[in-house]
């Protein structure tokens, strides 16, 4: 991926979940192999995008420190960490975070990643962006094949054109909260990745204890 291509993409770490399956802990800050989960994700974002920030609803200074440690470059005039926009209900799921992020994105593209996927592919953004430019898509999500042969799409790990901001906000205002439904209302496509482990969510204490 060229440096000029990276500059077209803003990376956003989504960390606004309530962590219910983590006993209420802030998932992105939970230690995983010696580092907070979010630190692993930020490494991938910083390497693959031109600017980066996070959307979080608690522990904002901690996430700001993680971005600094990852040598992230926030967009001009944008804080390193933002809460969900004040006009959006608190704890409204990933769509609220994405609507907030798009409002603060000045590049043509926004790459969204959850804070609990520490093994994202090194070529994630490159491949999603290439497919988007090839077919003119407004949204591109990665997909993998489960052991039982079924295709799984990873909706929270999505590359979005910034111009869809108003449409996603309108869907949110109409009480739609399912990210999959909103993405499927756009001109969207998916890209298949062979390694399903790259998109594993470490979103429960059981999973975390099995990996640490």
C-alpha positions as CSV (number, residue, x, y, z in Angstrom):
1,X,0.0,0.0,0.0
2,X,1.5,3.3,-1.0
3,X,1.9,6.3,1.3
4,X,-0.5,8.4,-0.8
5,X,-3.2,5.7,-0.5
6,X,-2.8,5.6,3.3
7,X,-3.3,9.3,3.4
8,X,-6.7,8.8,1.9
9,X,-7.9,6.8,4.9
10,X,-8.6,7.8,8.5
11,X,-8.5,5.0,11.0
12,X,-11.0,4.8,13.9
13,X,-10.7,2.5,16.9
14,X,-14.2,1.8,18.3
15,X,-14.1,1.4,22.1
16,X,-17.6,2.4,23.2
17,X,-19.0,-0.9,24.3
18,X,-20.1,-1.7,27.8
19,X,-18.0,-4.9,28.1
20,X,-20.9,-7.0,29.6
21,X,-19.2,-10.3,28.7
22,X,-16.0,-8.9,30.3
23,X,-17.7,-8.3,33.6
24,X,-18.2,-4.7,32.8
25,X,-14.5,-4.1,32.2
26,X,-13.4,-1.7,29.4
27,X,-12.4,-4.3,26.8
28,X,-9.8,-2.2,25.0
29,X,-7.9,-1.7,28.2
30,X,-7.9,-5.4,29.3
31,X,-4.4,-6.9,29.2
32,X,-3.7,-9.4,26.4
33,X,-0.3,-10.9,26.0
34,X,1.3,-8.1,28.1
35,X,-0.4,-5.1,26.4
36,X,-4.0,-3.7,26.4
37,X,-6.1,-5.2,23.7
38,X,-6.5,-1.8,22.0
39,X,-2.8,-1.4,21.7
40,X,-2.6,-4.3,19.3
41,X,-5.4,-2.9,17.2
42,X,-3.8,0.6,17.1
43,X,-0.6,-0.9,15.8
44,X,-2.5,-2.2,12.7
45,X,-4.3,1.1,12.2
46,X,-1.3,3.3,12.5
47,X,0.6,1.1,9.9
48,X,-2.3,1.1,7.4
49,X,-3.9,4.6,7.6
50,X,-2.8,8.2,7.4
51,X,-4.5,9.6,10.5
52,X,-6.1,7.8,13.5
53,X,-8.4,8.5,16.5
54,X,-10.7,6.6,18.8
55,X,-14.3,6.8,19.9
56,X,-14.8,5.8,23.5
57,X,-17.3,6.5,26.2
58,X,-15.1,6.0,29.3
59,X,-11.4,6.1,30.2
60,X,-10.7,8.6,27.5
61,X,-7.3,9.6,28.9
62,X,-6.2,6.0,28.9
63,X,-7.1,5.7,25.2
64,X,-5.4,9.0,24.5
65,X,-2.2,7.5,26.1
66,X,-2.5,4.4,24.0
67,X,-2.7,6.4,20.8
68,X,0.3,8.5,21.8
69,X,2.3,5.3,22.5
70,X,1.3,3.9,19.1
71,X,2.6,7.2,17.5
72,X,-0.9,7.8,16.1
73,X,-1.6,11.0,14.2
74,X,-5.0,12.4,15.0
75,X,-6.7,14.4,12.2
76,X,-6.1,18.1,12.3
77,X,-8.4,19.8,14.8
78,X,-9.8,16.5,16.1
79,X,-9.0,15.2,19.6
80,X,-7.2,11.8,19.8
81,X,-10.3,10.4,21.6
82,X,-13.9,11.4,21.2
83,X,-17.0,10.3,23.1
84,X,-20.2,9.5,21.1
85,X,-21.7,12.8,19.8
86,X,-23.8,14.5,22.5
87,X,-26.9,14.4,20.3
88,X,-26.7,10.6,20.2
89,X,-28.1,8.4,23.0
90,X,-25.4,6.9,25.3
91,X,-24.4,3.3,24.8
92,X,-26.2,3.0,21.5
93,X,-23.9,0.5,19.9
94,X,-21.2,0.7,17.2
95,X,-23.4,2.7,14.8
96,X,-23.3,5.6,17.2
97,X,-19.6,5.5,17.3
98,X,-19.4,5.3,13.5
99,X,-21.7,8.2,13.0
100,X,-19.6,10.2,15.4
101,X,-16.4,9.2,13.6
102,X,-17.7,10.1,10.2
103,X,-18.5,13.6,11.3
104,X,-14.9,14.1,12.2
105,X,-13.4,12.5,9.1
106,X,-11.9,14.8,6.5
107,X,-10.4,12.1,4.2
108,X,-12.4,10.2,1.5
109,X,-12.4,7.0,3.6
110,X,-12.8,5.9,7.2
111,X,-11.5,2.5,8.4
112,X,-13.4,1.3,11.5
113,X,-12.1,-1.4,13.7
114,X,-13.3,-2.7,17.1
115,X,-11.0,-2.6,20.1
116,X,-11.0,-6.3,20.7
117,X,-9.5,-7.7,17.4
118,X,-5.8,-7.8,18.1
119,X,-4.8,-9.9,15.1
120,X,-6.1,-7.9,12.1
121,X,-4.4,-8.6,8.8
122,X,-1.5,-6.4,7.8
123,X,-3.1,-5.9,4.4
124,X,-6.6,-5.3,5.6
125,X,-7.0,-1.6,4.5
126,X,-5.0,-2.2,1.3
127,X,-7.3,-5.0,0.1
128,X,-10.6,-3.3,1.2
129,X,-9.6,0.0,-0.5
130,X,-8.6,-1.8,-3.7
131,X,-11.9,-3.5,-3.9
132,X,-13.8,-0.3,-3.1
133,X,-12.0,1.6,-5.9
134,X,-12.4,-1.3,-8.3
135,X,-16.2,-1.6,-8.0
136,X,-17.2,1.9,-6.7
137,X,-18.5,0.6,-3.4
138,X,-19.4,2.9,-0.5
139,X,-18.7,0.2,2.1
140,X,-16.5,-2.8,2.2
141,X,-16.4,-5.5,4.9
142,X,-14.0,-8.4,5.3
143,X,-15.4,-11.9,5.2
144,X,-14.1,-15.3,6.3
145,X,-15.2,-18.9,6.1
146,X,-16.2,-20.7,9.4
147,X,-15.0,-24.3,10.0
148,X,-18.6,-25.4,9.1
149,X,-18.2,-23.8,5.7
150,X,-20.5,-20.8,6.3
151,X,-19.4,-17.3,5.3
152,X,-19.0,-14.8,8.1
153,X,-18.9,-11.1,7.4
154,X,-17.3,-8.9,10.0
155,X,-19.5,-5.8,10.0
156,X,-17.8,-3.7,12.7
157,X,-14.5,-3.9,10.7
158,X,-15.6,-1.8,7.8
159,X,-14.2,0.6,5.3
160,X,-16.6,3.5,4.6
161,X,-16.7,6.4,2.2
162,X,-17.0,9.6,4.2
163,X,-19.9,10.8,2.0
164,X,-22.2,8.2,3.6
165,X,-22.1,10.1,6.8
166,X,-25.5,11.8,6.5
167,X,-27.2,8.6,5.3
168,X,-26.0,6.6,8.3
169,X,-26.9,9.4,10.7
170,X,-30.4,9.5,9.2
171,X,-30.8,5.8,9.7
172,X,-29.7,6.2,13.3
173,X,-32.2,9.0,13.8
174,X,-34.9,6.6,12.5
175,X,-34.0,4.2,15.4
176,X,-32.1,1.8,13.3
177,X,-29.3,0.3,15.5
178,X,-28.2,-2.7,13.5
179,X,-24.9,-1.9,11.7
180,X,-25.4,-4.8,9.2
181,X,-28.8,-3.4,8.1
182,X,-27.3,0.1,7.6
183,X,-24.3,-1.2,5.6
184,X,-26.5,-3.3,3.4
185,X,-28.6,-0.2,2.7
186,X,-25.4,1.3,1.0
187,X,-23.6,0.2,-2.1
188,X,-21.5,-2.4,-0.4
189,X,-19.4,-5.4,-1.0
190,X,-17.0,-7.8,0.9
191,X,-13.5,-9.1,0.5
192,X,-12.6,-12.7,1.5
193,X,-9.7,-13.3,3.8
194,X,-8.3,-16.8,4.2
195,X,-7.2,-16.4,7.9
196,X,-10.3,-16.3,10.0
197,X,-8.2,-15.8,13.2
198,X,-7.3,-12.3,12.0
199,X,-10.8,-11.2,12.9
200,X,-11.3,-13.1,16.2
201,X,-13.0,-11.0,18.8
202,X,-11.7,-11.4,22.3
203,X,-14.9,-10.2,23.9
204,X,-15.4,-12.4,26.9
205,X,-13.4,-13.4,29.9
206,X,-13.5,-17.0,28.8
207,X,-11.9,-16.2,25.5
208,X,-9.4,-13.9,27.0
209,X,-8.3,-16.5,29.6
210,X,-7.9,-19.1,26.9
211,X,-5.6,-16.8,24.9
212,X,-3.4,-15.1,27.5
